[in-house]
Amino acid sequence: MIQRLETGPRMSQAVIHGNTIYLAGQVADDTTQDVTGQTRQILAAIDKLLSDCGTDKARILSATIYLADIATFSQMNAAWDAWVPAGHAPARATVEAKLAAPKYKVEIQVIAAR
């Protein structure tokens, strides 16, 4: 069985298949924030979605982080490192990418276990 949460015409924010949860790439709501601020907002959104799916950040299997400017890597990591539970760091990739709109500085997608 496949369950979809917050489904729109183009995508779902979360898809659950068996005991695996796939989140859509998350971006900040307040795009006036710097990279650290946008990352914190995104991580809070991920926390909420994972909770809605019956899991939490300690069960994240992998994360892909897209940065509009790779020079902001340490700013993103300031928020990420404070958020990831000790001993539960997921597999992770971080790449520089042109995001959907210039106002977005970070986008994060995760896959988690339920």
C-alpha positions as CSV (number, residue, x, y, z in Angstrom):
1,M,0.0,0.0,0.0
2,I,1.1,3.5,-0.8
3,Q,-0.1,6.5,1.3
4,R,0.4,10.1,0.2
5,L,0.3,13.1,2.5
6,E,-0.4,16.7,1.6
7,T,-1.0,15.8,-2.0
8,G,-1.4,18.5,-4.7
9,P,-1.7,18.4,-8.5
10,R,2.1,18.2,-9.0
11,M,3.5,16.3,-5.9
12,S,2.9,15.0,-2.4
13,Q,4.9,16.3,0.5
14,A,5.3,12.8,1.9
15,V,4.9,9.3,0.5
16,I,4.8,6.2,2.7
17,H,5.5,2.8,1.2
18,G,5.8,0.0,3.7
19,N,8.1,1.2,6.4
20,T,9.9,3.8,4.2
21,I,9.0,7.5,4.0
22,Y,10.0,9.7,1.2
23,L,9.7,13.5,1.7
24,A,9.6,16.0,-1.1
25,G,12.4,18.6,-1.2
26,Q,11.6,21.2,1.5
27,V,12.3,24.9,1.2
28,A,11.9,27.8,3.6
29,D,8.7,29.8,3.9
30,D,10.5,32.9,5.0
31,T,13.1,33.4,2.2
32,T,14.4,36.7,3.7
33,Q,16.4,34.5,6.1
34,D,20.1,33.7,5.5
35,V,21.2,30.1,4.8
36,T,21.3,29.2,8.5
37,G,17.8,30.6,9.0
38,Q,16.3,28.9,5.9
39,T,17.9,25.6,7.0
40,R,16.4,25.8,10.5
41,Q,12.9,26.4,8.9
42,I,13.4,23.5,6.6
43,L,14.5,21.2,9.4
44,A,11.4,22.2,11.4
45,A,9.2,21.4,8.4
46,I,10.9,18.0,8.1
47,D,10.3,17.3,11.8
48,K,6.6,18.0,11.3
49,L,6.3,15.9,8.2
50,L,8.1,13.0,9.8
51,S,5.9,13.2,12.9
52,D,2.8,13.3,10.7
53,C,4.2,10.0,9.1
54,G,4.8,8.4,12.5
55,T,8.5,8.7,12.7
56,D,11.3,11.2,13.6
57,K,14.7,12.6,12.6
58,A,16.5,9.8,14.4
59,R,15.2,7.4,11.8
60,I,16.3,9.4,8.7
61,L,18.2,7.0,6.4
62,S,19.5,9.5,3.9
63,A,19.4,13.2,3.1
64,T,20.2,15.2,0.0
65,I,20.9,18.9,0.5
66,Y,20.9,21.4,-2.4
67,L,22.6,24.7,-1.9
68,A,22.3,27.6,-4.3
69,D,25.9,28.5,-3.4
70,I,28.2,25.8,-2.1
71,A,30.2,28.6,-0.3
72,T,27.4,28.6,2.3
73,F,28.1,25.0,3.2
74,S,29.3,25.8,6.7
75,Q,26.3,28.1,7.4
76,M,23.9,25.2,6.5
77,N,26.0,22.8,8.6
78,A,25.6,25.2,11.6
79,A,21.9,24.4,11.7
80,W,22.2,20.8,10.5
81,D,24.8,19.8,13.1
82,A,22.7,21.2,15.9
83,W,19.6,19.4,14.6
84,V,20.9,15.8,13.9
85,P,20.7,13.6,17.0
86,A,24.1,12.3,18.2
87,G,24.7,8.9,16.8
88,H,21.9,9.1,14.2
89,A,23.6,11.0,11.3
90,P,22.1,9.7,8.0
91,A,23.9,9.1,4.8
92,R,24.1,12.5,3.2
93,A,25.0,14.3,0.0
94,T,25.3,18.0,-0.4
95,V,25.5,19.6,-3.9
96,E,25.3,23.1,-5.4
97,A,22.3,23.5,-7.6
98,K,20.2,26.1,-9.2
99,L,17.0,26.0,-7.1
100,A,13.4,26.6,-8.3
101,A,13.6,30.4,-7.5
102,P,16.5,32.7,-6.6
103,K,15.0,33.4,-3.2
104,Y,15.6,29.8,-2.1
105,K,19.1,29.2,-0.7
106,V,18.6,25.6,0.5
107,E,16.4,22.6,-0.3
108,I,16.5,19.4,1.7
109,Q,15.0,16.0,0.8
110,V,15.0,13.0,3.1
111,I,14.1,9.3,3.2
112,A,13.3,7.8,6.6
113,A,12.3,4.6,8.2
114,R,9.0,4.4,10.0
